[in-house]
Amino acid sequence: MFFIAPLLLAPLASSLNVPRASCTISSLGDVDSVVASCTDITIASFTVDADTTFDLSDLSDGSTVTVAGDVTFAKSTDFNGPMFQIDGSDITFDGGGHTFDGQGAEYWDGQGSNGGVTKPQFLKIKMSGTFKNLEVLNSPRHVFSMAAMMLPSLSLPTFLNNLRVGVTIDDTAGNTLNDDGDKLGHNTDCFDVSATDVTITGCKCYNQDDCLAVNSGSNIVFSDNFCSGGHGISIGSIASGKTVSGVTISGNTVVESTNGLRIKTVYEATDGSVSNITYADNNVEASDYGVIIEQDYENGSPTGTPTNGIKISDITFKGTNTVKATEDDTLEVYVLCGDGSCTGTWDWSGLSVSGGEAGSITGNPPITGFELA
């Protein structure tokens, strides 16, 4: 029986949809067949059609995607994105040093996602595995959105990303000023994370908004990255029902930014938490706030009055975190906690600040190892 089985299985295997060794995507018309039948995928240089997602969802487990040429995304008219999406387990995505160009200058009007022309979100990542060696240019607005994966057997999102990312994002063209003196690029967050088991390391981010914004999730590492021109590294904004825990932010450099290291919870938000956040060996330069923890956040206009519906606990600065204010009136530290909502262990012995005004700490957070100058 064992000798007969191979003979019986041979015609069966040839009739099944067996993945081929490699396939190339040269237009959106190739995508469906390639994703359905290939595990070793090459992306050639081409232009993605307007108002359409370049969709690599449902990749076979263990697939490899290699970019072999620069990809340009045509200007869309009424499209929220994402412009590119990838989903699957144990995926290796290698950009090969090539570019994905979102042609942001065709959209930028200084308003980002708050108004003006409709601007699509650029890259949505729901895979596990490695995403590396890609240069992302000119994102219309938010660049990477890292979301929870969906397990086929469940109807709810499950945080099982196990994702490692190393890329370059260059939105410096968005620094051009409009007639009001505001930068044309806006809401160009490099990494928006709502996932678990994510490592973002060795990346470069040149933008006009958050370098990192963790909105929910756990076991997140942001290490050895370079952030320039934006709003620094942020936990939040944390909305009602959202939790963030177990985040390590280490070895990063932040320059030419309004904020350095930030935790922000939404005004009047409830039933959420931020816990076990560790900052280690970061070098930061900021013009408005060096370290800022605020529980009064509203988009663009903090209220000045904190609320306590989101709990913040166990915030640690270890090693040597150097925060330099770049303006005389920069607040080196600004902490605004709600009544009883900042708890646990706050060991700030690894924080050194200089160059601006001392700032303020209110709401009685249990900080040890650090005092305002």
GIVENZI-V142307 format. One record per residue. N is the residue number from 0. RES is the residue in three letters. SS is DSSP state (@ for helix, = for strand, . for the rest). Layout:
# GIVENZI-V142307
n=N res=RES ss=SS
n=N res=RES ss=SS
This chain:
# GIVENZI-V142307
n=0 res=MET ss=.
n=1 res=PHE ss=@
n=2 res=PHE ss=@
n=3 res=ILE ss=@
n=4 res=ALA ss=@
n=5 res=PRO ss=@
n=6 res=LEU ss=@
n=7 res=LEU ss=@
n=8 res=LEU ss=@
n=9 res=ALA ss=@
n=10 res=PRO ss=@
n=11 res=LEU ss=@
n=12 res=ALA ss=@
n=13 res=SER ss=@
n=14 res=SER ss=@
n=15 res=LEU ss=.
n=16 res=ASN ss=.
n=17 res=VAL ss=.
n=18 res=PRO ss=.
n=19 res=ARG ss==
n=20 res=ALA ss=.
n=21 res=SER ss=.
n=22 res=CYS ss==
n=23 res=THR ss==
n=24 res=ILE ss==
n=25 res=SER ss=.
n=26 res=SER ss=.
n=27 res=LEU ss=@
n=28 res=GLY ss=@
n=29 res=ASP ss=@
n=30 res=VAL ss=@
n=31 res=ASP ss=@
n=32 res=SER ss=@
n=33 res=VAL ss=@
n=34 res=VAL ss=@
n=35 res=ALA ss=@
n=36 res=SER ss=@
n=37 res=CYS ss==
n=38 res=THR ss=.
n=39 res=ASP ss==
n=40 res=ILE ss==
n=41 res=THR ss==
n=42 res=ILE ss==
n=43 res=ALA ss=.
n=44 res=SER ss=.
n=45 res=PHE ss==
n=46 res=THR ss==
n=47 res=VAL ss==
n=48 res=ASP ss=.
n=49 res=ALA ss=.
n=50 res=ASP ss=.
n=51 res=THR ss=.
n=52 res=THR ss=.
n=53 res=PHE ss==
n=54 res=ASP ss==
n=55 res=LEU ss==
n=56 res=SER ss=.
n=57 res=ASP ss=.
n=58 res=LEU ss=.
n=59 res=SER ss=.
n=60 res=ASP ss=.
n=61 res=GLY ss=.
n=62 res=SER ss=.
n=63 res=THR ss==
n=64 res=VAL ss==
n=65 res=THR ss==
n=66 res=VAL ss==
n=67 res=ALA ss=.
n=68 res=GLY ss=.
n=69 res=ASP ss=.
n=70 res=VAL ss==
n=71 res=THR ss==
n=72 res=PHE ss==
n=73 res=ALA ss=.
n=74 res=LYS ss=.
n=75 res=SER ss=.
n=76 res=THR ss=.
n=77 res=ASP ss=.
n=78 res=PHE ss=.
n=79 res=ASN ss=.
n=80 res=GLY ss==
n=81 res=PRO ss==
n=82 res=MET ss==
n=83 res=PHE ss==
n=84 res=GLN ss==
n=85 res=ILE ss==
n=86 res=ASP ss=.
n=87 res=GLY ss=.
n=88 res=SER ss=.
n=89 res=ASP ss=.
n=90 res=ILE ss==
n=91 res=THR ss==
n=92 res=PHE ss==
n=93 res=ASP ss==
n=94 res=GLY ss=.
n=95 res=GLY ss=.
n=96 res=GLY ss=.
n=97 res=HIS ss=.
n=98 res=THR ss==
n=99 res=PHE ss==
n=100 res=ASP ss==
n=101 res=GLY ss=.
n=102 res=GLN ss=.
n=103 res=GLY ss=@
n=104 res=ALA ss=@
n=105 res=GLU ss=@
n=106 res=TYR ss=.
n=107 res=TRP ss=.
n=108 res=ASP ss=.
n=109 res=GLY ss=.
n=110 res=GLN ss=.
n=111 res=GLY ss=@
n=112 res=SER ss=@
n=113 res=ASN ss=@
n=114 res=GLY ss=.
n=115 res=GLY ss=.
n=116 res=VAL ss=.
n=117 res=THR ss=.
n=118 res=LYS ss=.
n=119 res=PRO ss=.
n=120 res=GLN ss==
n=121 res=PHE ss==
n=122 res=LEU ss==
n=123 res=LYS ss==
n=124 res=ILE ss==
n=125 res=LYS ss=.
n=126 res=MET ss=.
n=127 res=SER ss=.
n=128 res=GLY ss==
n=129 res=THR ss==
n=130 res=PHE ss==
n=131 res=LYS ss==
n=132 res=ASN ss==
n=133 res=LEU ss==
n=134 res=GLU ss==
n=135 res=VAL ss==
n=136 res=LEU ss==
n=137 res=ASN ss=.
n=138 res=SER ss=.
n=139 res=PRO ss=.
n=140 res=ARG ss=.
n=141 res=HIS ss=.
n=142 res=VAL ss=.
n=143 res=PHE ss==
n=144 res=SER ss==
n=145 res=MET ss==
n=146 res=ALA ss==
n=147 res=ALA ss=.
n=148 res=MET ss==
n=149 res=MET ss==
n=150 res=LEU ss=.
n=151 res=PRO ss=.
n=152 res=SER ss=.
n=153 res=LEU ss=.
n=154 res=SER ss=.
n=155 res=LEU ss=.
n=156 res=PRO ss==
n=157 res=THR ss==
n=158 res=PHE ss=.
n=159 res=LEU ss=.
n=160 res=ASN ss=.
n=161 res=ASN ss=.
n=162 res=LEU ss==
n=163 res=ARG ss==
n=164 res=VAL ss==
n=165 res=GLY ss==
n=166 res=VAL ss==
n=167 res=THR ss==
n=168 res=ILE ss==
n=169 res=ASP ss==
n=170 res=ASP ss=.
n=171 res=THR ss=@
n=172 res=ALA ss=@
n=173 res=GLY ss=@
n=174 res=ASN ss=@
n=175 res=THR ss=.
n=176 res=LEU ss==
n=177 res=ASN ss=.
n=178 res=ASP ss=.
n=179 res=ASP ss=.
n=180 res=GLY ss=.
n=181 res=ASP ss=.
n=182 res=LYS ss==
n=183 res=LEU ss=.
n=184 res=GLY ss=.
n=185 res=HIS ss=.
n=186 res=ASN ss=.
n=187 res=THR ss=.
n=188 res=ASP ss=.
n=189 res=CYS ss=.
n=190 res=PHE ss==
n=191 res=ASP ss==
n=192 res=VAL ss==
n=193 res=SER ss==
n=194 res=ALA ss=.
n=195 res=THR ss=.
n=196 res=ASP ss=.
n=197 res=VAL ss==
n=198 res=THR ss==
n=199 res=ILE ss==
n=200 res=THR ss==
n=201 res=GLY ss=.
n=202 res=CYS ss=.
n=203 res=LYS ss==
n=204 res=CYS ss==
n=205 res=TYR ss==
n=206 res=ASN ss=.
n=207 res=GLN ss=.
n=208 res=ASP ss=.
n=209 res=ASP ss=.
n=210 res=CYS ss=.
n=211 res=LEU ss==
n=212 res=ALA ss==
n=213 res=VAL ss==
n=214 res=ASN ss==
n=215 res=SER ss==
n=216 res=GLY ss==
n=217 res=SER ss==
n=218 res=ASN ss==
n=219 res=ILE ss==
n=220 res=VAL ss==
n=221 res=PHE ss==
n=222 res=SER ss==
n=223 res=ASP ss=.
n=224 res=ASN ss=.
n=225 res=PHE ss==
n=226 res=CYS ss==
n=227 res=SER ss==
n=228 res=GLY ss=.
n=229 res=GLY ss=.
n=230 res=HIS ss=.
n=231 res=GLY ss=.
n=232 res=ILE ss==
n=233 res=SER ss==
n=234 res=ILE ss==
n=235 res=GLY ss==
n=236 res=SER ss==
n=237 res=ILE ss==
n=238 res=ALA ss=.
n=239 res=SER ss=.
n=240 res=GLY ss=.
n=241 res=LYS ss=.
n=242 res=THR ss==
n=243 res=VAL ss==
n=244 res=SER ss==
n=245 res=GLY ss==
n=246 res=VAL ss==
n=247 res=THR ss==
n=248 res=ILE ss==
n=249 res=SER ss==
n=250 res=GLY ss=.
n=251 res=ASN ss=.
n=252 res=THR ss==
n=253 res=VAL ss==
n=254 res=VAL ss==
n=255 res=GLU ss==
n=256 res=SER ss==
n=257 res=THR ss==
n=258 res=ASN ss==
n=259 res=GLY ss==
n=260 res=LEU ss==
n=261 res=ARG ss==
n=262 res=ILE ss==
n=263 res=LYS ss==
n=264 res=THR ss==
n=265 res=VAL ss==
n=266 res=TYR ss=.
n=267 res=GLU ss=.
n=268 res=ALA ss=.
n=269 res=THR ss=.
n=270 res=ASP ss=.
n=271 res=GLY ss==
n=272 res=SER ss==
n=273 res=VAL ss==
n=274 res=SER ss==
n=275 res=ASN ss==
n=276 res=ILE ss==
n=277 res=THR ss==
n=278 res=TYR ss==
n=279 res=ALA ss==
n=280 res=ASP ss=.
n=281 res=ASN ss=.
n=282 res=ASN ss==
n=283 res=VAL ss==
n=284 res=GLU ss==
n=285 res=ALA ss==
n=286 res=SER ss==
n=287 res=ASP ss==
n=288 res=TYR ss==
n=289 res=GLY ss==
n=290 res=VAL ss==
n=291 res=ILE ss==
n=292 res=ILE ss==
n=293 res=GLU ss==
n=294 res=GLN ss==
n=295 res=ASP ss==
n=296 res=TYR ss==
n=297 res=GLU ss=.
n=298 res=ASN ss=.
n=299 res=GLY ss=.
n=300 res=SER ss=.
n=301 res=PRO ss=.
n=302 res=THR ss=.
n=303 res=GLY ss=.
n=304 res=THR ss=.
n=305 res=PRO ss=.
n=306 res=THR ss=.
n=307 res=ASN ss=.
n=308 res=GLY ss=.
n=309 res=ILE ss==
n=310 res=LYS ss==
n=311 res=ILE ss==
n=312 res=SER ss==
n=313 res=ASP ss==
n=314 res=ILE ss==
n=315 res=THR ss==
n=316 res=PHE ss==
n=317 res=LYS ss==
n=318 res=GLY ss=.
n=319 res=THR ss=.
n=320 res=ASN ss==
n=321 res=THR ss==
n=322 res=VAL ss==
n=323 res=LYS ss==
n=324 res=ALA ss==
n=325 res=THR ss=.
n=326 res=GLU ss=.
n=327 res=ASP ss=.
n=328 res=ASP ss=.
n=329 res=THR ss=.
n=330 res=LEU ss==
n=331 res=GLU ss==
n=332 res=VAL ss==
n=333 res=TYR ss==
n=334 res=VAL ss==
n=335 res=LEU ss==
n=336 res=CYS ss=.
n=337 res=GLY ss=.
n=338 res=ASP ss=.
n=339 res=GLY ss=.
n=340 res=SER ss=.
n=341 res=CYS ss==
n=342 res=THR ss==
n=343 res=GLY ss=.
n=344 res=THR ss=.
n=345 res=TRP ss==
n=346 res=ASP ss==
n=347 res=TRP ss=.
n=348 res=SER ss=.
n=349 res=GLY ss=.
n=350 res=LEU ss==
n=351 res=SER ss==
n=352 res=VAL ss==
n=353 res=SER ss==
n=354 res=GLY ss=.
n=355 res=GLY ss=.
n=356 res=GLU ss==
n=357 res=ALA ss==
n=358 res=GLY ss==
n=359 res=SER ss==
n=360 res=ILE ss==
n=361 res=THR ss==
n=362 res=GLY ss=.
n=363 res=ASN ss=.
n=364 res=PRO ss=.
n=365 res=PRO ss=.
n=366 res=ILE ss==
n=367 res=THR ss==
n=368 res=GLY ss=.
n=369 res=PHE ss=.
n=370 res=GLU ss=.
n=371 res=LEU ss=.
n=372 res=ALA ss=.
